[in-house]
Amino acid sequence: MSASMDDTIAALATPLGEGGIAVVRVSGSKALAIVDQIFHPKGSRNLQPSQAETHTVHYGHIIWENQVIDEVLVTVFRSPRTFTREDTVEISCHGGALTSKLTLETTLNAGARLAQPGEFTQRAFLNGRLDLTQAEAVADIIHARTELSLKAANEQLAGKLSQKIEALREDLMLVLAHVEAHIDFPDEDIAPDTHDQLLSKLRSGNQFVEELLRTAREGKILRNGVRCAIIGRPNAGKSSLLNQLLGHDRAIVSETEGTTRDTIEETASIRGIPIIFVDTAGIRESKDEIEAEGIRRSRKAVEQSEIVLHILDASTVIHDMDQAFLEEFRSKKRLLILNKVDLPQKISKEEMEVHDTVIPVSARTGQGIDALKDALSAIIWEGQVQSENLEIAISARHQTALNRAKEGLARSEAALSAEESLELIAMDLRIAVEAIGEIVGKTSTEDLLDKIFSQFCIGK
């Protein structure tokens, strides 16, 4: 961000719209003085921010140009015991859209600058309150859609990933220091036992990087969710199944074929996993222009989904179109859903198991839905996810940096093993150390920070 750290910033820290309260956050060296100008305490025990002790709350009014804006509570946080490690004041006003807007505008009129997206958290990072992985965890906590996602984000905020990254970086810097020392004194060869110790550290480092990279999939699932398309012939029960999985009626259910004319997307927490379900139009040949467009979108939704739930109506004989779908979508990761098992059956589970995993359900009564949720969890995790993976599940940015580190470590390990030039070993080690340092913000560029924090909401 190009804005100066010397500025005092302000923003609405709560969502826009009506609510019980809204919070305007002010942070910076002039935060206390700015709020002094606009806050008029009421009663002898309530003080101006500049006179108040840290972590105290004061009652009064926000007034600007002799006009009362709102009745508020002002909370004072003095540096360094604050989120940003700067003086911070939070103004809790009534939650109306107009009152919060006017309260914020009043702080800006008094000398604050409107904060940029993520600027409060960026200041926490720049002032040493958080490292970069912990700062990113703040955004993950805000955007968490399931309890499992929230747990993983809280583990990262607590520093679980940071601690492991820092330990790896320290080990590699120690190896680099040894290598550079021998470059400075070329007449002294590396002793055999020292050589073996350094090589062992590089191998351990490489193995650990590979372990971290294996958590990328878990991290992507928890942060972004998994797209799951629900497909099948018209009237097979796709919309009913979606409603069961969501726990409420989202899609229109009708005996009339072709009711769903467009894709419907809804996110649900299934065994702690955020899954974006896409209810599709029944795929069939249609001369109806609108339905045909819905079918085209359905096929596109299947292409973009990681998982397919293929629903068959088990109360009718298997249709040629069902057979065509079994072949058309066999390359996708999928579950076959035998729906309407509460009715007399004309399709057996056994005859379908030659194609894929089969889950019998009744989307009308809810029978088999728990088994379907278990099967979804199993197919997504491809087995049981390890709890320690959730503590350090890396993001796409971490994955990119770790891949660079892995390449540098692999080259330096091979060169050290072959007793090649120490200068080349040192160069590759520096690449690895810098890439790993980038994860926690030790070697971050301004452009990288701008990219990360611009994805935050204003006020955080």
C-alpha positions as CSV (number, residue, x, y, z in Angstrom):
1,M,0.0,0.0,0.0
2,S,1.3,3.4,-0.9
3,A,-0.4,5.2,2.1
4,S,1.8,6.4,4.9
5,M,2.1,4.5,8.2
6,D,2.1,8.0,9.8
7,D,-1.5,8.5,8.9
8,T,-4.3,7.8,11.5
9,I,-6.8,5.6,9.8
10,A,-10.5,5.0,10.4
11,A,-13.1,2.6,9.0
12,L,-16.3,0.8,9.8
13,A,-15.3,-2.5,11.5
14,T,-18.8,-4.0,11.3
15,P,-20.9,-4.9,8.2
16,L,-22.9,-2.3,6.4
17,G,-26.6,-2.3,7.0
18,E,-28.9,-2.1,10.0
19,G,-28.1,-3.8,13.3
20,G,-27.9,-3.3,17.0
21,I,-24.6,-1.5,17.0
22,A,-21.9,-0.5,14.5
23,V,-18.2,0.0,15.3
24,V,-16.0,2.6,13.9
25,R,-12.3,1.8,14.4
26,V,-9.6,4.5,14.5
27,S,-5.9,3.6,14.7
28,G,-2.7,5.7,14.6
29,S,-0.6,8.2,16.6
30,K,-3.4,10.8,16.5
31,A,-6.3,8.5,17.2
32,L,-6.9,9.8,20.8
33,A,-6.6,13.4,19.7
34,I,-9.0,13.0,16.8
35,V,-11.7,11.3,18.8
36,D,-11.2,14.0,21.5
37,Q,-12.5,16.5,19.0
38,I,-15.7,14.7,18.4
39,F,-16.5,12.8,21.6
40,H,-18.2,14.6,24.5
41,P,-18.3,12.4,27.6
42,K,-21.3,12.5,29.8
43,G,-21.0,12.1,33.5
44,S,-18.0,12.5,35.8
45,R,-16.7,9.0,35.4
46,N,-16.5,9.2,31.6
47,L,-13.4,10.8,30.1
48,Q,-12.0,12.0,26.8
49,P,-9.8,9.3,25.1
50,S,-6.6,11.3,25.8
51,Q,-7.4,11.3,29.5
52,A,-8.5,7.7,29.7
53,E,-6.6,4.6,30.8
54,T,-6.1,1.8,28.3
55,H,-8.9,-0.8,27.8
56,T,-11.6,1.4,29.3
57,V,-15.1,2.2,28.0
58,H,-16.7,5.7,28.2
59,Y,-20.2,6.9,27.5
60,G,-21.2,10.1,25.7
61,H,-22.1,11.7,22.4
62,I,-20.5,12.2,19.0
63,I,-20.9,15.9,18.2
64,W,-19.8,17.8,15.1
65,E,-20.4,21.4,14.4
66,N,-22.8,21.6,17.5
67,Q,-24.9,18.8,16.1
68,V,-25.4,15.5,18.0
69,I,-24.6,12.7,15.7
70,D,-25.3,9.8,18.0
71,E,-25.1,8.4,21.6
72,V,-22.1,6.2,21.8
73,L,-19.7,4.1,23.8
74,V,-16.0,4.8,23.2
75,T,-13.4,2.1,24.0
76,V,-9.8,3.3,24.4
77,F,-6.8,1.0,23.6
78,R,-3.4,2.5,24.2
79,S,-0.2,1.3,22.3
80,P,1.3,-1.3,22.4
81,R,-1.5,-3.4,23.8
82,T,-3.7,-3.2,20.7
83,F,-4.2,-5.2,17.5
84,T,-2.2,-2.8,15.4
85,R,0.2,-1.9,18.3
86,E,-0.9,1.7,17.7
87,D,-3.2,3.9,19.8
88,T,-6.7,2.7,18.9
89,V,-10.2,3.9,19.6
90,E,-13.4,2.0,18.8
91,I,-16.6,4.0,18.7
92,S,-19.7,1.8,19.2
93,C,-22.7,3.7,17.8
94,H,-26.2,2.7,16.9
95,G,-26.3,0.3,14.0
96,G,-28.3,2.3,11.5
97,A,-26.8,2.8,8.1
98,L,-27.0,6.6,8.5
99,T,-25.7,6.8,12.1
100,S,-22.6,4.6,11.3
101,K,-22.0,6.6,8.1
102,L,-22.1,9.9,9.9
103,T,-20.0,8.8,12.8
104,L,-17.3,7.6,10.3
105,E,-17.5,10.8,8.3
106,T,-17.1,12.8,11.5
107,T,-13.8,11.0,12.4
108,L,-12.6,11.7,8.8
109,N,-13.5,15.4,9.1
110,A,-11.5,15.5,12.4
111,G,-8.3,14.4,10.7
112,A,-8.4,10.6,10.1
113,R,-8.0,9.0,6.7
114,L,-10.3,6.2,5.4
115,A,-8.5,2.9,5.8
116,Q,-7.7,0.8,2.8
117,P,-8.7,-2.8,2.6
118,G,-6.8,-4.9,5.2
119,E,-4.8,-1.9,6.4
120,F,-5.4,-2.5,10.1
121,T,-4.1,-6.1,9.8
122,Q,-1.2,-4.9,7.6
123,R,-0.2,-2.5,10.3
124,A,-0.4,-5.4,12.8
125,F,2.1,-7.2,10.6
126,L,4.4,-4.3,9.9
127,N,4.5,-3.5,13.6
128,G,5.4,-7.0,14.6
129,R,2.1,-8.0,16.1
130,L,1.6,-10.8,13.6
131,D,3.7,-12.6,11.0
132,L,2.3,-12.9,7.5
133,T,0.7,-16.4,7.9
134,Q,-1.1,-15.1,11.0
135,A,-2.2,-12.0,9.2
136,E,-3.7,-14.2,6.4
137,A,-5.4,-16.3,9.1
138,V,-7.4,-13.3,10.1
139,A,-9.0,-13.2,6.7
140,D,-9.5,-17.0,6.8
141,I,-11.3,-16.7,10.1
142,I,-13.6,-14.0,8.7
143,H,-14.4,-16.1,5.6
144,A,-14.6,-19.5,7.3
145,R,-17.8,-21.3,6.3
146,T,-17.6,-24.3,8.5
147,E,-16.3,-25.2,12.0
148,L,-13.5,-27.2,10.5
149,S,-12.4,-24.2,8.4
150,L,-12.6,-22.0,11.5
151,K,-10.5,-24.4,13.5
152,A,-7.8,-24.6,10.9
153,A,-7.7,-20.7,10.6
154,N,-7.4,-20.4,14.4
155,E,-4.5,-22.9,14.5
156,Q,-2.7,-20.8,11.9
157,L,-3.5,-17.6,13.8
158,A,-2.0,-19.2,16.9
159,G,1.2,-19.6,15.0
160,K,1.3,-23.4,14.4
161,L,2.4,-23.0,10.8
162,S,4.7,-20.1,11.6
163,Q,6.6,-22.1,14.2
164,K,7.3,-24.9,11.8
165,I,8.3,-22.5,9.0
166,E,10.6,-20.6,11.4
167,A,12.3,-23.8,12.6
168,L,12.9,-24.9,9.0
169,R,14.3,-21.5,8.1
170,E,16.7,-21.5,11.0
171,D,18.0,-24.9,10.1
172,L,18.6,-23.9,6.5
173,M,20.3,-20.6,7.5
174,L,22.6,-22.6,9.7
175,V,23.6,-24.8,6.7
176,L,24.0,-21.7,4.6
177,A,26.3,-20.1,7.2
178,H,28.5,-23.1,7.3
179,V,28.7,-23.2,3.5
180,E,29.5,-19.5,3.2
181,A,32.2,-19.8,6.0
182,H,34.0,-22.4,3.9
183,I,33.7,-20.2,0.8
184,D,35.5,-17.4,2.8
185,F,38.2,-19.9,3.8
186,P,38.7,-22.0,0.7
187,D,41.9,-23.7,2.0
188,E,39.9,-25.5,4.6
189,D,37.8,-28.4,3.3
190,I,34.5,-29.4,5.0
191,A,35.2,-32.1,7.5
192,P,33.5,-35.5,6.6
193,D,31.3,-35.5,9.7
194,T,30.3,-31.8,9.2
195,H,29.5,-32.6,5.5
196,D,27.3,-35.5,6.6
197,Q,25.5,-33.3,9.2
198,L,24.8,-30.6,6.7
199,L,23.6,-33.1,4.1
200,S,21.3,-34.6,6.7
201,K,19.8,-31.2,7.5
202,L,19.2,-30.5,3.8
203,R,17.5,-33.9,3.4
204,S,15.3,-33.3,6.5
205,G,14.4,-29.9,5.2
206,N,13.4,-31.2,1.8
207,Q,11.3,-33.9,3.4
208,F,9.5,-31.4,5.6
209,V,8.8,-29.1,2.6
210,E,7.3,-32.1,0.8
211,E,5.1,-32.8,3.9
212,L,3.9,-29.2,3.9
213,L,3.1,-29.3,0.2
214,R,1.0,-32.4,0.8
215,T,-1.3,-30.2,3.0
216,A,-2.1,-27.9,0.1
217,R,-5.1,-29.9,-0.9
218,E,-6.6,-29.8,2.6
219,G,-5.9,-26.0,2.7
220,K,-7.6,-25.4,-0.6
221,I,-10.7,-27.5,0.4
222,L,-11.1,-25.6,3.8
223,R,-10.6,-22.2,2.3
224,N,-12.4,-22.5,-1.1
225,G,-14.7,-25.4,-0.6
226,V,-15.5,-28.2,-3.0
227,R,-17.9,-27.8,-6.0
228,C,-20.4,-30.7,-6.3
229,A,-22.8,-31.0,-9.2
230,I,-26.1,-32.8,-8.8
231,I,-27.1,-34.4,-12.1
232,G,-29.7,-36.8,-13.4
233,R,-32.7,-37.1,-15.6
234,P,-35.6,-34.8,-15.1
235,N,-37.7,-35.7,-12.0
236,A,-35.0,-38.0,-10.6
237,G,-35.1,-35.9,-7.3
238,K,-32.2,-33.6,-7.7
239,S,-33.9,-30.6,-6.1
240,S,-35.3,-32.7,-3.3
241,L,-31.8,-34.0,-2.5
242,L,-30.4,-30.5,-2.5
243,N,-33.0,-29.4,0.0
244,Q,-32.2,-32.4,2.2
245,L,-28.5,-31.6,2.1
246,L,-29.1,-28.0,2.9
247,G,-31.6,-28.7,5.6
248,H,-34.1,-26.2,4.2
249,D,-36.2,-25.8,1.0
250,R,-34.0,-23.9,-1.5
251,A,-35.1,-25.5,-4.8
252,I,-38.7,-25.8,-6.2
253,V,-39.8,-29.4,-6.1
254,S,-42.5,-30.5,-8.6
255,E,-43.7,-33.6,-10.3
256,T,-43.5,-31.6,-13.6
257,E,-40.4,-32.4,-15.6
258,G,-38.1,-29.5,-16.4
259,T,-39.0,-27.4,-13.4
260,T,-35.4,-26.5,-12.8
261,R,-34.4,-24.3,-15.8
262,D,-31.1,-22.9,-14.4
263,T,-28.3,-24.0,-12.1
264,I,-28.8,-23.2,-8.4
265,E,-25.8,-22.9,-6.1
266,E,-25.8,-23.2,-2.3
267,T,-23.1,-23.9,0.2
268,A,-23.5,-26.3,3.0
269,S,-21.2,-27.6,5.8
270,I,-21.0,-31.4,5.3
271,R,-18.9,-33.1,8.0
272,G,-17.0,-29.8,8.4
273,I,-16.3,-29.4,4.7
274,P,-17.7,-26.4,2.8
275,I,-19.4,-27.9,-0.2
276,I,-20.9,-25.8,-3.0
277,F,-23.8,-27.8,-4.3
278,V,-25.0,-27.0,-7.8
279,D,-28.5,-28.2,-8.6
280,T,-28.6,-28.6,-12.4
281,A,-31.4,-28.7,-14.9
282,G,-32.4,-32.2,-15.9
283,I,-30.1,-33.1,-18.8
284,R,-32.1,-34.2,-21.8
285,E,-32.8,-33.2,-25.4
286,S,-35.2,-30.2,-25.4
287,K,-36.6,-27.9,-28.0
288,D,-37.6,-25.4,-25.4
289,E,-35.0,-22.6,-25.8
290,I,-34.9,-21.7,-22.1
291,E,-34.6,-25.3,-20.9
292,A,-31.9,-26.0,-23.5
293,E,-29.9,-23.1,-22.2
294,G,-30.3,-24.5,-18.6
295,I,-29.1,-27.9,-19.9
296,R,-26.0,-26.3,-21.5
297,R,-25.2,-24.6,-18.2
298,S,-25.7,-27.9,-16.4
299,R,-23.0,-29.5,-18.5
300,K,-20.7,-26.6,-17.8
301,A,-21.4,-26.9,-14.1
302,V,-20.4,-30.6,-14.3
303,E,-17.1,-29.7,-16.0
304,Q,-16.3,-27.1,-13.3
305,S,-17.1,-29.4,-10.4
306,E,-14.7,-31.7,-8.6
307,I,-17.4,-34.2,-7.6
308,V,-20.6,-35.3,-9.2
309,L,-23.7,-36.7,-7.5
310,H,-25.5,-38.7,-10.2
311,I,-29.1,-39.4,-9.1
312,L,-31.1,-42.3,-10.5
313,D,-34.8,-42.9,-9.9
314,A,-34.6,-46.4,-8.4
315,S,-38.4,-46.8,-8.7
316,T,-38.2,-47.0,-12.5
317,V,-36.1,-49.2,-14.8
318,I,-32.8,-47.7,-15.8
319,H,-33.2,-45.4,-18.8
320,D,-31.0,-45.2,-21.9
321,M,-30.2,-41.6,-20.8
322,D,-29.0,-42.9,-17.4
323,Q,-26.7,-45.3,-19.2
324,A,-25.4,-42.5,-21.4
325,F,-24.7,-40.3,-18.3
326,L,-22.8,-43.3,-16.6
327,E,-20.5,-43.4,-19.6
328,E,-20.3,-39.6,-20.2
329,F,-19.3,-38.7,-16.7
330,R,-17.3,-41.8,-15.7
331,S,-14.0,-39.8,-15.6
332,K,-15.4,-37.5,-12.9
333,K,-15.1,-38.3,-9.2
334,R,-18.6,-39.3,-8.4
335,L,-21.2,-41.0,-6.2
336,L,-24.2,-42.8,-7.7
337,I,-27.4,-42.0,-5.7
338,L,-30.3,-44.4,-5.9
339,N,-33.2,-42.2,-5.0
340,K,-36.8,-43.0,-4.0
341,V,-35.8,-46.2,-2.1
342,D,-39.1,-45.7,-0.1
343,L,-40.9,-46.9,-3.2
344,P,-40.8,-50.4,-4.8
345,Q,-37.4,-50.8,-6.4
346,K,-36.6,-51.5,-10.1
347,I,-32.9,-50.7,-9.9
348,S,-30.7,-52.7,-7.5
349,K,-27.6,-51.4,-5.7
350,E,-25.6,-54.4,-6.8
351,E,-26.1,-53.8,-10.5
352,M,-24.9,-50.2,-10.2
353,E,-21.8,-50.9,-8.0
354,V,-19.9,-52.0,-11.1
355,H,-19.8,-48.3,-12.0
356,D,-19.1,-46.4,-8.8
357,T,-19.9,-46.1,-5.1
358,V,-23.7,-46.4,-4.7
359,I,-25.7,-44.7,-1.9
360,P,-29.4,-45.6,-1.6
361,V,-31.5,-42.6,-0.3
362,S,-35.0,-41.2,-0.1
363,A,-34.8,-37.5,-0.8
364,R,-38.4,-37.3,0.3
365,T,-38.0,-38.9,3.8
366,G,-34.3,-38.2,4.5
367,Q,-33.4,-41.9,4.6
368,G,-29.7,-42.5,3.7
369,I,-28.8,-38.8,3.9
370,D,-26.3,-39.4,6.8
371,A,-24.6,-42.2,4.8
372,L,-24.4,-39.9,1.8
373,K,-22.7,-37.2,3.9
374,D,-20.2,-39.8,5.2
375,A,-19.5,-40.9,1.6
376,L,-19.0,-37.3,0.5
377,S,-16.5,-36.7,3.3
378,A,-14.6,-39.9,2.4
379,I,-14.4,-39.2,-1.3
380,I,-13.3,-35.6,-0.7
381,W,-10.5,-36.4,1.8
382,E,-9.8,-39.7,0.0
383,G,-9.6,-41.3,3.5
384,Q,-9.3,-39.9,6.9
385,V,-7.7,-36.4,7.1
386,Q,-5.0,-36.1,9.7
387,S,-5.7,-33.5,12.4
388,E,-2.1,-32.3,12.3
389,N,-2.6,-31.5,8.6
390,L,-5.3,-29.0,9.6
391,E,-3.0,-27.2,11.9
392,I,-0.6,-26.4,9.1
393,A,-2.8,-26.6,6.0
394,I,-1.0,-24.3,3.5
395,S,-2.6,-21.8,1.1
396,A,-1.9,-21.4,-2.6
397,R,0.6,-18.6,-1.9
398,H,2.5,-20.8,0.6
399,Q,2.4,-23.6,-2.0
400,T,4.1,-21.4,-4.6
401,A,6.8,-20.3,-2.3
402,L,7.4,-23.9,-1.0
403,N,7.7,-25.2,-4.5
404,R,10.5,-22.7,-5.2
405,A,12.1,-23.7,-1.9
406,K,11.9,-27.4,-2.8
407,E,13.6,-26.8,-6.2
408,G,16.4,-24.8,-4.5
409,L,16.8,-27.5,-1.7
410,A,16.9,-30.3,-4.2
411,R,19.7,-28.7,-6.3
412,S,21.7,-27.8,-3.2
413,E,21.3,-31.3,-1.7
414,A,22.4,-32.9,-5.0
415,A,25.4,-30.5,-5.3
416,L,26.5,-31.0,-1.7
417,S,26.2,-34.8,-2.1
418,A,28.4,-34.6,-5.2
419,E,30.8,-32.2,-3.5
420,E,30.3,-29.6,-6.2
421,S,31.0,-25.9,-6.1
422,L,30.2,-24.3,-2.7
423,E,29.2,-21.1,-4.5
424,L,26.4,-22.9,-6.4
425,I,25.3,-24.6,-3.2
426,A,25.1,-21.3,-1.4
427,M,23.2,-19.7,-4.3
428,D,20.5,-22.4,-4.3
429,L,20.3,-22.3,-0.5
430,R,19.7,-18.6,-0.6
431,I,16.8,-19.1,-3.0
432,A,15.3,-21.7,-0.6
433,V,15.8,-19.6,2.5
434,E,14.2,-16.5,0.8
435,A,11.2,-18.5,-0.5
436,I,10.6,-19.9,3.0
437,G,11.0,-16.5,4.6
438,E,8.5,-15.1,2.2
439,I,5.8,-17.3,3.8
440,V,6.1,-15.6,7.2
441,G,6.9,-12.2,5.7
442,K,10.7,-12.2,6.4
443,T,11.5,-11.4,2.7
444,S,8.2,-10.0,1.5
445,T,8.1,-7.3,-1.1
446,E,5.7,-4.3,-1.1
447,D,3.9,-5.7,-4.1
448,L,3.3,-9.0,-2.4
449,L,1.9,-7.3,0.7
450,D,-0.4,-5.1,-1.4
451,K,-1.7,-8.2,-3.1
452,I,-2.4,-10.0,0.1
453,F,-4.0,-7.3,2.1
454,S,-6.0,-5.9,-0.7
455,Q,-8.1,-9.1,-0.5
456,F,-9.2,-8.1,3.1
457,C,-12.4,-6.1,3.8
458,I,-12.1,-2.5,4.8
459,G,-12.1,-2.2,8.6
460,K,-10.0,-5.3,9.2
